[in-house]
Amino acid sequence: MLKKDGVAALRELSLHLLDVIENSMRANATIIRISAIRKDNMLTLSVEDDGPGLPVTPAQALDPFYTTKKGKKTGLGLSLFQASAEQAGGDFFLDKSPLGGLSVTARFQYDHWDRAPLGSFVDTMQTVAMSAPDIVWVCRIEGAEAAHTLILQDFLADAGGSLISALRAFKEALTLALQDSGITS
C-alpha cells in the first residue's frame, strides 16, 4: 500500500479485485463472476456473486469506518477501490447482482494519468481459483475487437479433473483474452 495525497491506496487494481473477491468468498458465494471490459477509453472492472448481498446500505458499506469483519475496526477495501476509480475519472457502484448477491463495479478512464496499473490480474485469478476450486469462477474479458467468457470448471472438465492442468490452461487463456481485448496494464 502507498500513500497518495495523504490517502492510502493499493498499487494495482488487481489487488482491489482480490479484496472484493475475498469478500465474496467469505460470504459463501458459490458463483463469482469477474469482468474486465475495455470500451470507449474506459476500463470497467466488476465482481458479481450469488452470496447473500450487502447486509447494510451501499453508503454504509462504503464508510471506511464500517466493517462486517470480526476483530477489525475499519473496512477500507471498498472505499479505497471507490477512491481509485473516482481519482482516475471514473465511478463506482454497489448493486444487486443478477446472480442474486452483490455486484461491485469500478470504472476508470483507461488512459487517465492517475489510473493505477491493472497489475497481475491473471495471477490474482489463478490464486483465488486454486484456493477455492469448488466455486464456479467465471471471467468475462472484453475489448473493442473481442470478448471471452472463461469458466474454470470447463477447464477442469477438459483436464480430466486435474486442478494443476486446468489452472495452467485457465492462466494461458486469460493471458490471451486480455491481450486480445487490448487490456494490458
FILODO-522565 format. One record per residue: z negated, y, x negated of N, C-alpha, C in turn; residue in three letters; residue number from 1. Coordinates in nm, 2 decimals. Each point is the difference from the previous one (the first is absolute). Layout:
BEGIN
+--------+--------+--------+--------+--------+--------+--------+--------+--------+--------+-----+
!    n_Z !    n_Y !    n_X !   ca_Z !   ca_Y !   ca_X !    c_Z !    c_Y !    c_X ! residu ! num !
+--------+--------+--------+--------+--------+--------+--------+--------+--------+--------+-----+
!      Z !      Y !      X !      Z !      Y !      X !      Z !      Y !      X !    ALA ! NUM !
...
+--------+--------+--------+--------+--------+--------+--------+--------+--------+--------+-----+
***
This chain:
BEGIN
+--------+--------+--------+--------+--------+--------+--------+--------+--------+--------+-----+
!    n_Z !    n_Y !    n_X !   ca_Z !   ca_Y !   ca_X !    c_Z !    c_Y !    c_X ! residu ! num !
+--------+--------+--------+--------+--------+--------+--------+--------+--------+--------+-----+
!   0.00 !  -0.12 !  -0.08 !   0.00 !   0.12 !   0.08 !   0.00 !   0.12 !  -0.09 !    MET !   1 !
!   0.08 !   0.11 !   0.04 !   0.00 !   0.12 !  -0.07 !  -0.04 !   0.11 !   0.09 !    LEU !   2 !
!  -0.02 !   0.12 !  -0.05 !  -0.03 !   0.12 !   0.08 !   0.11 !   0.10 !  -0.01 !    LYS !   3 !
!   0.04 !   0.05 !   0.11 !   0.11 !   0.10 !   0.00 !  -0.05 !   0.11 !   0.09 !    LYS !   4 !
!  -0.01 !   0.12 !  -0.06 !  -0.06 !   0.11 !   0.08 !  -0.14 !  -0.03 !   0.05 !    ASP !   5 !
!  -0.08 !  -0.07 !  -0.07 !  -0.13 !  -0.04 !   0.04 !  -0.01 !  -0.11 !   0.10 !    GLY !   6 !
!   0.11 !  -0.06 !   0.04 !   0.00 !  -0.10 !   0.10 !   0.03 !  -0.13 !  -0.07 !    VAL !   7 !
!  -0.08 !  -0.11 !   0.03 !   0.03 !  -0.13 !  -0.05 !   0.13 !  -0.05 !   0.06 !    ALA !   8 !
!   0.08 !  -0.07 !  -0.09 !   0.13 !  -0.05 !   0.05 !   0.03 !  -0.13 !  -0.07 !    ALA !   9 !
!   0.06 !  -0.09 !   0.07 !   0.05 !  -0.13 !  -0.06 !   0.13 !   0.04 !  -0.07 !    LEU !  10 !
!   0.02 !  -0.06 !  -0.12 !   0.12 !   0.03 !  -0.08 !   0.13 !  -0.06 !   0.06 !    ARG !  11 !
!  -0.01 !  -0.10 !   0.08 !   0.12 !  -0.07 !   0.05 !  -0.01 !  -0.03 !   0.15 !    GLU !  12 !
!   0.11 !   0.02 !   0.07 !   0.00 !  -0.03 !   0.14 !  -0.03 !  -0.14 !   0.03 !    LEU !  13 !
!   0.04 !  -0.09 !  -0.08 !  -0.03 !  -0.14 !   0.02 !  -0.15 !  -0.03 !   0.01 !    SER !  14 !
!  -0.08 !   0.08 !  -0.07 !  -0.15 !  -0.02 !   0.01 !  -0.05 !   0.05 !   0.13 !    LEU !  15 !
!   0.06 !   0.10 !   0.06 !  -0.04 !   0.04 !   0.14 !   0.04 !  -0.12 !   0.10 !    HIS !  16 !
!   0.12 !  -0.06 !  -0.02 !   0.04 !  -0.11 !   0.08 !  -0.10 !  -0.12 !  -0.02 !    LEU !  17 !
!  -0.04 !  -0.02 !  -0.12 !  -0.10 !  -0.11 !  -0.02 !  -0.13 !   0.02 !   0.07 !    LEU !  18 !
!  -0.05 !   0.13 !   0.00 !  -0.12 !   0.03 !   0.07 !   0.02 !  -0.03 !   0.15 !    ASP !  19 !
!   0.11 !   0.05 !   0.06 !   0.02 !  -0.02 !   0.14 !   0.02 !  -0.15 !   0.04 !    VAL !  20 !
!   0.07 !  -0.07 !  -0.09 !   0.02 !  -0.15 !   0.02 !  -0.14 !  -0.07 !  -0.01 !    ILE !  21 !
!  -0.08 !   0.04 !  -0.09 !  -0.14 !  -0.07 !  -0.01 !  -0.08 !   0.03 !   0.13 !    GLU !  22 !
!   0.02 !   0.12 !   0.05 !  -0.07 !   0.03 !   0.13 !   0.05 !  -0.10 !   0.11 !    ASN !  23 !
!   0.13 !  -0.02 !   0.00 !   0.06 !  -0.09 !   0.10 !  -0.05 !  -0.14 !  -0.02 !    SER !  24 !
!  -0.02 !  -0.04 !  -0.12 !  -0.05 !  -0.14 !  -0.03 !  -0.14 !  -0.01 !   0.04 !    MET !  25 !
!  -0.08 !   0.11 !  -0.03 !  -0.14 !  -0.01 !   0.05 !  -0.02 !   0.00 !   0.15 !    ARG !  26 !
!   0.10 !   0.05 !   0.07 !   0.00 !   0.01 !   0.14 !   0.05 !  -0.14 !   0.06 !    ALA !  27 !
!   0.02 !  -0.10 !  -0.09 !   0.05 !  -0.13 !   0.04 !   0.14 !   0.00 !   0.07 !    ASN !  28 !
!   0.08 !   0.09 !  -0.05 !   0.14 !  -0.01 !   0.05 !   0.07 !  -0.13 !  -0.05 !    ALA !  29 !
!   0.08 !  -0.05 !   0.09 !   0.08 !  -0.12 !  -0.03 !   0.14 !   0.03 !  -0.03 !    THR !  30 !
!   0.05 !   0.12 !   0.04 !   0.13 !   0.04 !  -0.04 !  -0.01 !   0.14 !  -0.05 !    ILE !  31 !
!   0.06 !   0.03 !  -0.12 !   0.00 !   0.13 !  -0.06 !   0.14 !   0.03 !  -0.04 !    ILE !  32 !
!   0.05 !   0.11 !   0.05 !   0.14 !   0.05 !  -0.03 !  -0.01 !   0.13 !  -0.08 !    ARG !  33 !
!   0.07 !  -0.01 !  -0.11 !   0.00 !   0.12 !  -0.09 !   0.14 !   0.04 !  -0.01 !    ILE !  34 !
!   0.02 !   0.13 !   0.02 !   0.14 !   0.06 !  -0.01 !   0.01 !   0.11 !  -0.10 !    SER !  35 !
!   0.11 !   0.00 !  -0.07 !   0.04 !   0.11 !  -0.09 !   0.14 !   0.04 !   0.04 !    ALA !  36 !
!   0.02 !   0.12 !   0.05 !   0.13 !   0.04 !   0.05 !   0.03 !   0.14 !  -0.06 !    ILE !  37 !
!   0.12 !   0.00 !  -0.06 !   0.05 !   0.13 !  -0.06 !   0.12 !   0.04 !   0.08 !    ARG !  38 !
!  -0.02 !   0.12 !   0.07 !   0.11 !   0.05 !   0.08 !  -0.01 !   0.15 !   0.01 !    LYS !  39 !
!   0.12 !   0.07 !  -0.02 !   0.00 !   0.14 !   0.01 !  -0.10 !   0.07 !  -0.09 !    ASP !  40 !
!  -0.01 !  -0.03 !  -0.12 !  -0.09 !   0.05 !  -0.10 !  -0.15 !  -0.01 !   0.04 !    ASN !  41 !
!  -0.03 !  -0.10 !   0.08 !  -0.14 !  -0.03 !   0.04 !  -0.03 !  -0.15 !  -0.04 !    MET !  42 !
!  -0.11 !  -0.02 !  -0.05 !  -0.06 !  -0.13 !  -0.03 !  -0.11 !  -0.03 !   0.10 !    LEU !  43 !
!   0.02 !  -0.10 !   0.08 !  -0.10 !  -0.04 !   0.10 !  -0.06 !  -0.13 !  -0.04 !    THR !  44 !
!  -0.13 !   0.00 !  -0.01 !  -0.08 !  -0.12 !  -0.03 !  -0.09 !  -0.03 !   0.12 !    LEU !  45 !
!   0.00 !  -0.12 !   0.04 !  -0.09 !  -0.03 !   0.12 !  -0.05 !  -0.14 !  -0.02 !    SER !  46 !
!  -0.12 !  -0.02 !   0.06 !  -0.07 !  -0.13 !   0.01 !  -0.04 !  -0.02 !   0.15 !    VAL !  47 !
!   0.05 !  -0.11 !   0.06 !  -0.04 !  -0.03 !   0.13 !  -0.06 !  -0.14 !   0.01 !    GLU !  48 !
!  -0.10 !  -0.02 !   0.09 !  -0.06 !  -0.13 !   0.01 !  -0.03 !  -0.03 !   0.14 !    ASP !  49 !
!  -0.04 !  -0.13 !   0.02 !  -0.04 !  -0.05 !   0.13 !  -0.15 !  -0.01 !   0.02 !    ASP !  50 !
!  -0.08 !   0.08 !  -0.09 !  -0.14 !  -0.01 !   0.01 !  -0.05 !   0.08 !   0.12 !    GLY !  51 !
!  -0.13 !   0.03 !   0.01 !  -0.06 !   0.06 !   0.12 !   0.03 !   0.15 !   0.01 !    PRO !  52 !
!   0.06 !   0.06 !  -0.09 !   0.03 !   0.14 !   0.00 !  -0.12 !   0.08 !  -0.04 !    GLY !  53 !
!   0.01 !   0.13 !   0.02 !  -0.11 !   0.09 !  -0.04 !  -0.12 !   0.00 !   0.10 !    LEU !  54 !
!  -0.12 !  -0.02 !  -0.05 !  -0.11 !   0.01 !   0.09 !  -0.05 !   0.14 !   0.03 !    PRO !  55 !
!   0.07 !   0.10 !  -0.06 !  -0.03 !   0.14 !   0.02 !   0.13 !   0.08 !   0.02 !    VAL !  56 !
!  -0.02 !   0.13 !   0.02 !   0.12 !   0.08 !   0.02 !   0.07 !   0.02 !  -0.13 !    THR !  57 !
!   0.13 !   0.03 !   0.00 !   0.07 !   0.02 !  -0.13 !  -0.07 !   0.12 !  -0.08 !    PRO !  58 !
!  -0.04 !   0.10 !   0.07 !  -0.07 !   0.11 !  -0.07 !  -0.12 !  -0.05 !  -0.08 !    ALA !  59 !
!  -0.08 !  -0.08 !   0.07 !  -0.12 !  -0.05 !  -0.07 !   0.04 !  -0.09 !  -0.12 !    GLN !  60 !
!   0.10 !  -0.09 !   0.02 !   0.04 !  -0.09 !  -0.11 !   0.05 !   0.08 !  -0.12 !    ALA !  61 !
!   0.06 !   0.12 !   0.02 !   0.05 !   0.08 !  -0.11 !  -0.11 !   0.09 !  -0.06 !    LEU !  62 !
!  -0.12 !   0.00 !   0.05 !  -0.11 !   0.08 !  -0.05 !  -0.05 !  -0.08 !  -0.13 !    ASP !  63 !
!   0.01 !   0.07 !  -0.12 !  -0.04 !  -0.06 !  -0.12 !  -0.14 !  -0.05 !  -0.01 !    PRO !  64 !
!  -0.09 !   0.05 !   0.09 !  -0.14 !  -0.03 !   0.00 !  -0.03 !  -0.11 !   0.11 !    PHE !  65 !
!   0.10 !  -0.06 !   0.05 !  -0.02 !  -0.11 !   0.10 !   0.06 !  -0.13 !  -0.06 !    TYR !  66 !
!  -0.07 !  -0.11 !   0.02 !   0.05 !  -0.13 !  -0.05 !  -0.06 !  -0.11 !   0.09 !    THR !  67 !
!   0.07 !  -0.10 !   0.02 !  -0.05 !  -0.12 !   0.07 !  -0.05 !  -0.11 !  -0.09 !    THR !  68 !
!   0.01 !   0.03 !  -0.13 !  -0.04 !  -0.10 !  -0.10 !  -0.15 !   0.01 !  -0.03 !    LYS !  69 !
!  -0.06 !  -0.11 !   0.02 !  -0.15 !   0.00 !  -0.03 !  -0.03 !   0.03 !  -0.14 !    LYS !  70 !
!  -0.10 !   0.08 !  -0.02 !  -0.05 !   0.03 !  -0.13 !   0.07 !   0.12 !  -0.07 !    GLY !  71 !
!   0.10 !   0.05 !   0.07 !   0.08 !   0.12 !  -0.05 !  -0.03 !   0.12 !   0.08 !    LYS !  72 !
!   0.00 !   0.12 !  -0.06 !  -0.02 !   0.12 !   0.08 !   0.12 !   0.09 !   0.02 !    LYS !  73 !
!   0.11 !  -0.04 !  -0.07 !   0.12 !   0.08 !   0.02 !   0.12 !  -0.10 !   0.03 !    THR !  74 !
!   0.10 !   0.05 !   0.06 !   0.12 !  -0.07 !   0.03 !   0.12 !   0.08 !  -0.04 !    GLY !  75 !
!   0.02 !   0.01 !  -0.13 !   0.11 !   0.09 !  -0.05 !   0.14 !  -0.05 !   0.01 !    LEU !  76 !
!   0.02 !  -0.13 !   0.02 !   0.13 !  -0.05 !  -0.01 !   0.11 !   0.06 !   0.09 !    GLY !  77 !
!  -0.03 !   0.01 !   0.13 !   0.10 !   0.06 !   0.09 !   0.02 !   0.14 !  -0.02 !    LEU !  78 !
!  -0.11 !   0.07 !  -0.03 !   0.01 !   0.15 !  -0.02 !   0.07 !   0.03 !  -0.13 !    SER !  79 !
!  -0.01 !  -0.08 !  -0.10 !   0.07 !   0.03 !  -0.12 !   0.15 !  -0.03 !   0.01 !    LEU !  80 !
!   0.03 !  -0.11 !   0.08 !   0.14 !  -0.03 !   0.03 !   0.06 !   0.11 !   0.08 !    PHE !  81 !
!  -0.07 !   0.05 !   0.10 !   0.05 !   0.12 !   0.08 !   0.03 !   0.12 !  -0.09 !    GLN !  82 !
!  -0.10 !   0.03 !  -0.09 !   0.02 !   0.11 !  -0.09 !   0.12 !  -0.01 !  -0.09 !    ALA !  83 !
!   0.02 !  -0.12 !  -0.05 !   0.12 !  -0.03 !  -0.09 !   0.13 !   0.03 !   0.08 !    SER !  84 !
!   0.00 !  -0.05 !   0.12 !   0.12 !   0.02 !   0.08 !   0.03 !   0.15 !   0.03 !    ALA !  85 !
!  -0.11 !   0.07 !   0.04 !   0.02 !   0.14 !   0.04 !   0.03 !   0.09 !  -0.12 !    GLU !  86 !
!  -0.06 !  -0.03 !  -0.12 !   0.03 !   0.08 !  -0.11 !   0.14 !  -0.02 !  -0.06 !    GLN !  87 !
!   0.07 !  -0.11 !   0.05 !   0.13 !  -0.03 !  -0.04 !   0.10 !   0.03 !   0.11 !    ALA !  88 !
!  -0.04 !   0.10 !   0.09 !   0.09 !   0.05 !   0.11 !   0.02 !  -0.10 !   0.11 !    GLY !  89 !
!  -0.09 !  -0.09 !   0.02 !   0.01 !  -0.11 !   0.10 !  -0.11 !   0.01 !   0.10 !    GLY !  90 !
!  -0.02 !  -0.11 !   0.07 !  -0.10 !   0.00 !   0.10 !  -0.06 !  -0.14 !   0.01 !    ASP !  91 !
!  -0.10 !  -0.02 !   0.08 !  -0.08 !  -0.12 !   0.01 !  -0.04 !  -0.03 !   0.14 !    PHE !  92 !
!   0.01 !  -0.13 !   0.04 !  -0.04 !  -0.04 !   0.14 !  -0.08 !  -0.12 !   0.00 !    PHE !  93 !
!  -0.10 !  -0.01 !   0.09 !  -0.07 !  -0.12 !   0.04 !   0.04 !  -0.02 !   0.15 !    LEU !  94 !
!   0.04 !  -0.12 !   0.03 !   0.04 !  -0.03 !   0.13 !  -0.02 !  -0.15 !   0.03 !    ASP !  95 !
!   0.02 !  -0.04 !   0.13 !  -0.01 !  -0.14 !   0.03 !   0.13 !  -0.07 !  -0.04 !    LYS !  96 !
!  -0.01 !  -0.11 !  -0.07 !   0.11 !  -0.07 !  -0.05 !   0.07 !  -0.08 !   0.11 !    SER !  97 !
!   0.13 !  -0.02 !   0.00 !   0.07 !  -0.09 !   0.09 !  -0.05 !  -0.14 !  -0.01 !    PRO !  98 !
!  -0.07 !  -0.03 !  -0.11 !  -0.06 !  -0.13 !  -0.02 !  -0.13 !  -0.02 !   0.07 !    LEU !  99 !
!  -0.06 !   0.11 !   0.05 !  -0.12 !   0.00 !   0.07 !  -0.12 !   0.07 !  -0.07 !    GLY ! 100 !
!   0.01 !   0.01 !  -0.13 !  -0.11 !   0.06 !  -0.08 !   0.03 !   0.14 !  -0.03 !    GLY ! 101 !
!  -0.02 !   0.03 !  -0.13 !   0.01 !   0.14 !  -0.05 !   0.14 !   0.02 !  -0.07 !    LEU ! 102 !
!   0.05 !   0.12 !   0.01 !   0.12 !   0.04 !  -0.07 !  -0.03 !   0.12 !  -0.09 !    SER ! 103 !
!   0.01 !  -0.01 !  -0.13 !  -0.02 !   0.11 !  -0.09 !   0.14 !   0.04 !  -0.06 !    VAL ! 104 !
!   0.04 !   0.12 !   0.02 !   0.13 !   0.05 !  -0.04 !  -0.02 !   0.13 !  -0.08 !    THR ! 105 !
!   0.06 !   0.00 !  -0.13 !   0.00 !   0.12 !  -0.08 !   0.14 !   0.03 !  -0.04 !    ALA ! 106 !
!   0.04 !   0.12 !   0.02 !   0.14 !   0.05 !  -0.04 !  -0.01 !   0.10 !  -0.11 !    ARG ! 107 !
!   0.09 !  -0.01 !  -0.09 !   0.00 !   0.09 !  -0.12 !   0.15 !   0.05 !  -0.02 !    PHE ! 108 !
!   0.01 !   0.12 !  -0.04 !   0.13 !   0.05 !  -0.05 !   0.03 !  -0.08 !  -0.13 !    GLN ! 109 !
!   0.11 !  -0.07 !   0.00 !   0.03 !  -0.09 !  -0.11 !   0.00 !   0.07 !  -0.13 !    TYR ! 110 !
!   0.07 !   0.12 !   0.00 !   0.02 !   0.07 !  -0.13 !  -0.10 !   0.11 !  -0.02 !    ASP ! 111 !
!  -0.11 !   0.00 !   0.08 !  -0.10 !   0.11 !  -0.01 !  -0.07 !  -0.01 !  -0.14 !    HIS ! 112 !
!  -0.03 !   0.11 !  -0.06 !  -0.06 !   0.01 !  -0.13 !  -0.14 !  -0.07 !   0.00 !    TRP ! 113 !
!  -0.07 !   0.01 !   0.11 !  -0.14 !  -0.05 !   0.01 !   0.00 !  -0.15 !   0.05 !    ASP ! 114 !
!   0.11 !  -0.06 !   0.03 !  -0.01 !  -0.14 !   0.05 !  -0.04 !  -0.09 !  -0.12 !    ARG ! 115 !
!  -0.10 !  -0.07 !   0.02 !  -0.04 !  -0.10 !  -0.10 !   0.10 !  -0.11 !  -0.01 !    ALA ! 116 !
!   0.01 !  -0.07 !  -0.11 !   0.10 !  -0.11 !  -0.01 !  -0.04 !  -0.11 !   0.09 !    PRO ! 117 !
!   0.10 !  -0.08 !   0.04 !  -0.03 !  -0.12 !   0.08 !  -0.09 !  -0.09 !  -0.07 !    LEU ! 118 !
!   0.02 !  -0.02 !  -0.13 !  -0.08 !  -0.09 !  -0.08 !   0.05 !  -0.14 !   0.02 !    GLY ! 119 !
!  -0.09 !  -0.10 !  -0.02 !   0.04 !  -0.14 !   0.00 !  -0.01 !  -0.06 !   0.14 !    SER ! 120 !
!   0.09 !   0.04 !   0.09 !   0.00 !  -0.05 !   0.13 !   0.01 !  -0.15 !   0.00 !    PHE ! 121 !
!   0.09 !  -0.05 !  -0.08 !   0.03 !  -0.15 !  -0.01 !  -0.13 !  -0.07 !  -0.04 !    VAL ! 122 !
!  -0.06 !   0.04 !  -0.10 !  -0.12 !  -0.06 !  -0.05 !  -0.12 !   0.00 !   0.10 !    ASP ! 123 !
!  -0.01 !   0.12 !   0.07 !  -0.10 !   0.01 !   0.11 !   0.03 !  -0.10 !   0.11 !    THR ! 124 !
!   0.12 !  -0.01 !   0.04 !   0.04 !  -0.10 !   0.11 !  -0.03 !  -0.14 !  -0.05 !    MET ! 125 !
!   0.04 !  -0.03 !  -0.12 !  -0.02 !  -0.14 !  -0.05 !  -0.15 !  -0.03 !  -0.01 !    GLN ! 126 !
!  -0.08 !   0.09 !  -0.04 !  -0.14 !  -0.02 !  -0.02 !  -0.07 !  -0.03 !   0.14 !    THR ! 127 !
!   0.03 !   0.09 !   0.10 !  -0.07 !  -0.02 !   0.13 !   0.05 !  -0.13 !   0.06 !    VAL ! 128 !
!   0.13 !  -0.03 !  -0.01 !   0.06 !  -0.12 !   0.05 !  -0.07 !  -0.13 !  -0.06 !    ALA ! 129 !
!  -0.02 !   0.01 !  -0.13 !  -0.06 !  -0.11 !  -0.07 !  -0.15 !  -0.02 !   0.04 !    MET ! 130 !
!  -0.07 !   0.11 !   0.03 !  -0.14 !  -0.01 !   0.03 !  -0.02 !  -0.05 !   0.14 !    SER ! 131 !
!   0.10 !   0.02 !   0.09 !  -0.01 !  -0.05 !   0.14 !   0.13 !  -0.05 !   0.05 !    ALA ! 132 !
!   0.05 !  -0.12 !  -0.05 !   0.13 !  -0.05 !   0.04 !   0.00 !  -0.04 !   0.15 !    PRO ! 133 !
!  -0.12 !  -0.02 !   0.06 !   0.00 !  -0.03 !   0.14 !   0.04 !   0.11 !   0.10 !    ASP ! 134 !
!  -0.01 !   0.12 !  -0.05 !   0.05 !   0.12 !   0.07 !   0.15 !   0.00 !   0.01 !    ILE ! 135 !
!   0.06 !   0.04 !   0.11 !   0.14 !   0.01 !   0.00 !   0.03 !   0.14 !  -0.05 !    VAL ! 136 !
!   0.07 !   0.00 !  -0.12 !   0.03 !   0.12 !  -0.07 !   0.15 !   0.03 !   0.02 !    TRP ! 137 !
!   0.02 !   0.12 !   0.06 !   0.14 !   0.05 !   0.03 !   0.02 !   0.13 !  -0.07 !    VAL ! 138 !
!   0.11 !   0.00 !  -0.08 !   0.03 !   0.12 !  -0.08 !   0.14 !   0.05 !   0.05 !    CYS ! 139 !
!   0.00 !   0.12 !   0.05 !   0.12 !   0.07 !   0.04 !   0.04 !   0.11 !  -0.10 !    ARG ! 140 !
!   0.11 !  -0.02 !  -0.07 !   0.05 !   0.09 !  -0.10 !   0.13 !   0.06 !   0.05 !    ILE ! 141 !
!   0.02 !   0.13 !   0.01 !   0.12 !   0.06 !   0.06 !   0.04 !   0.12 !  -0.08 !    GLU ! 142 !
!   0.13 !   0.01 !  -0.02 !   0.06 !   0.12 !  -0.06 !   0.12 !   0.04 !   0.08 !    GLY ! 143 !
!   0.07 !   0.10 !  -0.05 !   0.12 !   0.05 !   0.07 !   0.11 !  -0.11 !   0.01 !    ALA ! 144 !
!   0.01 !  -0.09 !  -0.10 !   0.10 !  -0.10 !   0.00 !  -0.04 !  -0.14 !   0.03 !    GLU ! 145 !
!  -0.13 !  -0.02 !   0.00 !  -0.04 !  -0.14 !   0.02 !  -0.14 !  -0.01 !   0.07 !    ALA ! 146 !
!  -0.02 !  -0.11 !   0.07 !  -0.13 !  -0.03 !   0.06 !  -0.03 !  -0.14 !  -0.02 !    ALA ! 147 !
!  -0.13 !  -0.03 !  -0.04 !  -0.04 !  -0.14 !  -0.02 !  -0.13 !  -0.02 !   0.07 !    HIS ! 148 !
!  -0.02 !  -0.12 !   0.06 !  -0.13 !  -0.04 !   0.05 !  -0.03 !  -0.13 !  -0.07 !    THR ! 149 !
!  -0.11 !   0.00 !  -0.07 !  -0.04 !  -0.12 !  -0.08 !  -0.13 !  -0.05 !   0.05 !    LEU ! 150 !
!  -0.01 !  -0.13 !   0.03 !  -0.12 !  -0.06 !   0.06 !  -0.05 !  -0.11 !  -0.10 !    ILE ! 151 !
!  -0.12 !   0.01 !  -0.05 !  -0.05 !  -0.09 !  -0.10 !   0.01 !  -0.14 !   0.05 !    LEU ! 152 !
!  -0.03 !  -0.03 !   0.13 !   0.00 !  -0.14 !   0.05 !   0.14 !  -0.06 !  -0.01 !    GLN ! 153 !
!   0.11 !   0.08 !   0.01 !   0.13 !  -0.05 !  -0.02 !   0.02 !  -0.05 !  -0.14 !    ASP ! 154 !
!  -0.05 !   0.07 !  -0.10 !   0.01 !  -0.04 !  -0.14 !  -0.09 !  -0.12 !  -0.02 !    PHE ! 155 !
!  -0.11 !  -0.01 !   0.06 !  -0.09 !  -0.12 !  -0.01 !   0.08 !  -0.12 !   0.05 !    LEU ! 156 !
!   0.06 !   0.01 !   0.12 !   0.08 !  -0.11 !   0.05 !   0.11 !  -0.04 !  -0.09 !    ALA ! 157 !
!   0.07 !   0.09 !  -0.05 !   0.11 !  -0.02 !  -0.10 !  -0.04 !  -0.07 !  -0.12 !    ASP ! 158 !
!  -0.13 !   0.03 !  -0.04 !  -0.05 !  -0.05 !  -0.13 !  -0.08 !  -0.13 !   0.03 !    ALA ! 159 !
!   0.01 !  -0.06 !   0.11 !  -0.07 !  -0.13 !   0.03 !  -0.15 !   0.02 !   0.01 !    GLY ! 160 !
!  -0.05 !   0.12 !   0.03 !  -0.14 !   0.02 !   0.00 !  -0.06 !   0.04 !  -0.13 !    GLY ! 161 !
!   0.07 !   0.01 !  -0.11 !  -0.05 !   0.04 !  -0.13 !  -0.02 !   0.15 !   0.00 !    SER ! 162 !
!  -0.13 !   0.04 !   0.00 !  -0.03 !   0.14 !   0.00 !   0.06 !   0.07 !  -0.12 !    LEU ! 163 !
!  -0.02 !  -0.05 !  -0.12 !   0.05 !   0.06 !  -0.12 !   0.15 !   0.02 !   0.01 !    ILE ! 164 !
!   0.07 !  -0.10 !   0.03 !   0.15 !   0.01 !   0.01 !   0.04 !   0.11 !   0.11 !    SER ! 165 !
!  -0.07 !  -0.01 !   0.11 !   0.03 !   0.10 !   0.11 !  -0.03 !   0.14 !  -0.04 !    ALA ! 166 !
!  -0.11 !   0.02 !  -0.07 !  -0.04 !   0.14 !  -0.05 !   0.10 !   0.05 !  -0.10 !    LEU ! 167 !
!   0.05 !  -0.09 !  -0.09 !   0.10 !   0.04 !  -0.10 !   0.13 !   0.05 !   0.07 !    ARG ! 168 !
!   0.04 !  -0.08 !   0.10 !   0.12 !   0.04 !   0.08 !  -0.02 !   0.12 !   0.08 !    ALA ! 169 !
!  -0.12 !   0.01 !   0.06 !  -0.03 !   0.12 !   0.08 !   0.00 !   0.13 !  -0.09 !    PHE ! 170 !
!  -0.05 !  -0.01 !  -0.12 !   0.00 !   0.11 !  -0.09 !   0.14 !   0.04 !  -0.04 !    LYS ! 171 !
!   0.08 !  -0.10 !  -0.03 !   0.14 !   0.03 !  -0.04 !   0.07 !   0.07 !   0.12 !    GLU ! 172 !
!  -0.02 !  -0.05 !   0.12 !   0.07 !   0.05 !   0.12 !  -0.05 !   0.14 !   0.03 !    ALA ! 173 !
!  -0.13 !   0.03 !  -0.02 !  -0.05 !   0.14 !   0.02 !   0.06 !   0.09 !  -0.10 !    LEU ! 174 !
!   0.01 !  -0.04 !  -0.12 !   0.05 !   0.08 !  -0.11 !   0.15 !   0.04 !   0.03 !    THR ! 175 !
!   0.08 !  -0.10 !   0.04 !   0.14 !   0.03 !   0.03 !   0.01 !   0.09 !   0.13 !    LEU ! 176 !
!  -0.09 !  -0.03 !   0.10 !   0.01 !   0.08 !   0.12 !  -0.03 !   0.15 !  -0.03 !    ALA ! 177 !
!  -0.10 !   0.03 !  -0.08 !  -0.04 !   0.13 !  -0.04 !   0.12 !   0.07 !  -0.07 !    LEU ! 178 !
!   0.06 !  -0.07 !  -0.10 !   0.11 !   0.05 !  -0.07 !   0.12 !   0.03 !   0.09 !    GLN ! 179 !
!   0.03 !  -0.10 !   0.09 !   0.11 !   0.01 !   0.09 !  -0.02 !   0.12 !   0.10 !    ASP ! 180 !
!  -0.12 !   0.03 !   0.03 !  -0.03 !   0.11 !   0.10 !  -0.02 !   0.13 !  -0.07 !    SER ! 181 !
!   0.01 !   0.01 !  -0.13 !  -0.02 !   0.13 !  -0.07 !  -0.14 !   0.05 !  -0.01 !    GLY ! 182 !
!  -0.09 !  -0.09 !   0.01 !  -0.15 !   0.03 !  -0.02 !  -0.04 !  -0.04 !  -0.14 !    ILE ! 183 !
!  -0.01 !   0.10 !  -0.09 !  -0.02 !  -0.04 !  -0.13 !  -0.14 !   0.04 !  -0.06 !    THR ! 184 !
!  -0.05 !   0.11 !   0.03 !  -0.13 !   0.04 !  -0.05 !  -0.07 !   0.09 !   0.09 !    SER ! 185 !
+--------+--------+--------+--------+--------+--------+--------+--------+--------+--------+-----+
***
